[in-house]
């Protein structure tokens, strides 16, 4: 009887301790603007990508290309965006947001990255042996990119007491892969004011 009571008491204690650690999880709209820490987040990534691609497509380079190539859309590859800040930034997510914004616009063609091409090429080689002649993808039919989008993310922080300003500058450059000429240079800035709560005793 004593042993049973001890086990029961331990079980109740364990449940009480675990209840203290329960978190409340609420699902929110992925498109909603949410800032908790003031650091770079998914909202920044999405909004900056849309802004830069909008700037890019409003510039003359794409219209000049289409005019000199019978109305054809230019082909772009999104290259490296370097994180020059002191914080962790999911650059891969930002690059995907840039690609999505370009593809969604319908104004340009976007080709696969170097790592993606390796996997696609391996599949294409495999098809030459294992797929029927009617369905296999043909070799040496890749769409070559004519322009590459590159850039970087920089940040400046200024703080005093419980207040902090974080300034982000995102620079992007579109380069003609044949001539190395810069056909478009874009920039977007974000400035965040962060005020820490006063600790209460």
C-alpha positions, 0 to 999 in steps of 0.5 A: 500500500505504501509503495502504491501511494509513493508511485501515485505521488511521484506520478502526480508530481511529474504531471504537475511539472510537465504541465508547467512546461506546456506551450501554447501554439497558435497557427497564423497566416504565413503571409502575416507580418510578424516581428518578435525579435526585430531580426531579419525574418520571413516577412523581410525576405518575402517583401524585399524579394518582391520589391527588388524583382519589381524594380528589376522588371520596371527597368529598361533591360528586359524591354530592350531584350524583348525588343531586340529578340522578337518579343522573347523573354530574357532568361535569368539565373539567380546566383549568390546573395552574400550575408554580410551581417552579424546575424544568421539570415536564411539566404537560401529562403531569400533566393527562393523568394527571388526566384518565385517573384521572377517566375510569378511575374511571367516576364522572364524565364528562370533556369535552375541553379548549379546544384539543381542542374547536377541532379537534373543532369543525372536524371537525364543521363539515366533516362537515356538508358532506362526510359523509352525513346518517346519519353526520355528527355533529350541531351544538350537541350538546356536553356542557357541563362543570359543574365545572372542576379547577384547581391548581398545583405548588410546591416548596421545596428545602433543601440542605447539603453533599451532602444535599438535601431537595426538598418538593413541594406539589400543590394542586387545586381543583374549582370549580362553573362556574355559581356559582364556588363551590369544591366540593372542595379537595385537596392532596398532598405529596411529600418527597424526600431526595437524597444526592450521592455522594462524588467519588473521586479 
